[in-house]
Amino acid sequence: MITFEKITQDLIDVIVEITNSNPNYNLMENGKLDRSKKALFEEYFGPSHPSETYFIKLDDTYIGLIDFLELNPRDGFPWLGLLMIHGDYQGYGFGTNAFIFFEDLLKERNKHALRLGVLVNNPQAKSFWLSHGFKYIENKINTEGIEVEVYEKNYSAENISDN
C-alpha cells in the first residue's frame, strides 16, 4: 500500500539515496549525475523551500519523493514540484499509484486544478503526465533558470471523485 510521510532532517540519507538513484534526471536538472547531501539538505530544508515534501512509502519501504506547493503565488495554482521513484522501483506502477493517492489528497483539499513543469528534454516524464490527463499549456523558465514545459490537469467535482 502506498502512503506518504513528511520528510524529516534525520532521514536526509534516504533523500540522497532516492535522488541519486535517478542519475539521468539529475543530469538533466543539475548537470551532474548525483547530488550532494549538503545540496539536498539546503533544497528541502532551507529557508527558500515553501512546498510540502513527502516520502512515498510502499508499506514500510521508502520508494520515492513527492513535492507539492499548495498555492503558487505567481499563478494562483497548486503545483506538483516533483514525483520521483527510486530507480530500483521504477517500472512497476508505483509512480502511477502514488499519483492516484496524491489526487485523493487534492480532493480532500478541494483543489480543482494542478500544474507541473517537465524538463523539455525529458520525454519519459512528458509521456507519463500526458497519460494521466495533463495538457500542455506553455514553455517557461523555472526559478533555477531551466526551461520547462508547463502542464495542467483540471478536475471537476465529478471526475476528481471518481479516483
N, C-alpha and C positions, 0 to 999 in steps of 0.2 A: 504494500500500500504506500502511495506517495503522500508525504506530508512536508510541511515547511517548518523550519526552525530558525529563528532570528540568529544571525551571525553574532559571535562574540569574539573579543580580542584574544581570549585564551585558545581559540581554535584557528588562529591565523595560519598554522601549518597545514590545516585541511584546505583553507582557501588557496594557499600556494600550490598544493598538490592538484586540486581540481583545475586551477588556471593553467598550470604548466603541463597538464596532460593534453592541452589543446595548442600545440606549438604553431600550427598553421594560422589559427585565429590570432595568436599573439603577434606573429609576424605581420599579418595584415593590419592589426590595430596599432602596434607599437614598434614595428620594425625589428623586433628581436624574437627569438624562439621561446624565451622564457621571461618571467617577471620575477623580480627580487621580492623577498619578504618585506623589505622596507617600503618599496613602491606600492605593494598591495595593501600594506597597513595604512599608508597615507591615503590611498584611494578609497578604502572602505571605512576607515575610522577617523580620517582627517576632518578638519572643520568645514571643508568645501564639499562634503558628501550629504546632500539634502534628502536622498532617497532612502527607501527601506530595502535592506538586503537580507535574504534568507537562504539557508541551505535547503536544497532539495534532498529529501531523505527517502530512501526505499527501505521500509521497515526501520532498522537501526543503522543503516549504512548511508553515509554522506555521498551522494552521487552527482551533485550539481549545485549551481548557484542561480538565484533569480533576484533581479534588482528592479524596483518599481518606484516611480515618482508619482505620487497621487495627483499632483496638480503642477504642471509646468507653467511657471508664471509668464513665459514667452508666448504661449498659445492657448492656455486655459484647458489643455487636455491632460489626462493621465498618460504616462509614458512607461513602457517596459524598456528598461535600460539594458538588461542582459538576461538571457536564459542560456546557461552553459551546462552541459552534461559532461562529466568526467569522460575522457577518451575511452576508458575501459568499458563504459556502459552505453556508448553510442550505438545506434542501430537496432535497439530493442524496443523502441516506442516510449522510452521514459521521458523524452522531451515533450512528446505529444501528451502523455498522461499528466506531466507537470503543468503544461499549459492549460489543459482542461480543468485541473484543480484550481489553477490561478483564475480562470474565468469564473468559477464558482465564487471566489473571493470578490471579484469585481461586482458580481450580482449582489452580494451582501453589502457592498459599499455603494450600491445604486449608481454605478458608473455606466454610461451609455455609449462610450467610445474608448478606444485605446489606440495610441500611436507608438511607433517604434522606428528606429533607424537601423538600416542594414548597410554595412560597408559595401561600396559599389563593386568591389572585386570579390564578393562572397556569394557566388551563385547557389551554393548549397543552402544558405540561410534564406535567400530570396525564395527559393522553391518551397522551403518549409513553411514560411509565413504565408505565401500565396495559397498553399494547400489548406491553411487554417482560416481562410476567408478574408485575409488582409488585401487591401487595394493600394496600389501605388498612388502617392499624392504629388511628390516633388523631390528634387535633389536639394540638399542643404549642406552647409559646412557645420560640423558639430563643434562643441566647445573646445575640443582638442585640435581643431583645425583640419579635421579629416572629412572628406566628402562622403555623405551617406545618402541613401535613398530612403525617404520617409514613406512609411506605410501606415494605413489606418484601418481599423475594423470598427464598424458601428454596430451597436446592439439595440434592438428594440426590446420592449418588455416581453414580447413573445419568444424571440429566439434566444435571449440570454437565459430564460427559464427552462429552455429545452436541454441545457447541458447536463 
